[in-house]
């Protein structure tokens, strides 16, 4: 090979190598950006899931929401119960987007002379979810670790071994105190809130996330992500993001927040109920984990607006997002209060499939979360004055 051709070959190899390194650098930069976004979502879900916030004691969750809503909102306010109302936009239809901050919990009812605690349950607990569980009491001196009592297996006669003996009337908390005085010295008093001790985990490297309070911290996280995406985007409406209180004991925050917002239409975000676990009957639930967001077609608290359901389905098809139908009998959600507000407002409830709701440890899927965000953003952008007028028009067709 001549020196000239050899020199040209080296220059060509140098150019190819340089371009390869540049392309690889861009690719790795993109991966890092994607990983960073993924990490931020995981961090947010972990923060919200781990935060304590039973009904009436939502302050830690409210602090997280307010800190993150404030830079994204044009205005932020509260209703008289403590629900947070963040606004984006000042013209167009009033769209209320709701998720509740509270979780199932309890409060200390009584301290016995022996130092044990009885509980007043807050929300719809199953008795089987109460026994032999670690809990945290939010006392005046800080968190107090506790475990709920369980009859010793060596003391249970054979005929009772298949029965749930410890009902909610017999459950007690053991904090290690010898007497009432020691319990009081730990900072415990009547009325102190009690929450599950169930830290967030990524379930064995999968896309499934384990934690407490997905009902409805997953909805709170979605609100924050949708706010971020729409903070500098054009949308044909006024958006009222409401992080409500006391849903688990009667949809109370949604009622008061809706009175403040006076929505033209409403979208509630909730934790769904999956059928893909052993023992669920075909008519009890329809969702599967990883199957995409769901839309409630029936529950005992509300029926959705049919035109609004059709719009959600159309939007999901256009975005190639799978949308699961759901009908649940023993279920109520904030959408029931939103739809009854200010003379009535067309409302739907979107749900994120969740395993083991109303227990210590629930499971959600990351893809379901991401798809719900995408669907909600697309749906919001369709809710202009013409579309909302159509949703609110009940005139008989000619």
Buried (B, 14 or more C-beta within 10 A) or exposed (E): EEEEEEEEEEEEEEEEEEEEEEEEEEEEEEEEEEEEEEEEBBEBBBBBBBBBBBBBBBBBBBEBBBEBBEEBBEEBBBBEBBBBBBBBBEEBBBBBBBBBBBBBBBBBEEBEEEBBBBBBBBBEBEBEBBBEBEBBBBBEEEEBBBBBBBEEEEEBEEEEEEEEEBEBEEBBBBBEBEBBEBBBEBBBEEEBBBBBBBEBBBBEEEBBBBBBBBBBBBBBBBBBBBBBBBEEEEBBBBBBBBBBBBBBBEBBBBBBBBEBBEBBBBBBBBBBBBBEEEEBEEEEBBBBBBBBBBBBBBBEBBBBBEBBBEBBEEBBEEBEBBBBEBEBEEBBBBBBBBBBBEEEBBBBBBBBBBBBBBBBBBBBBBBBBBBBBBBBBBBBBBBEEEBBEEBBEEEEEE
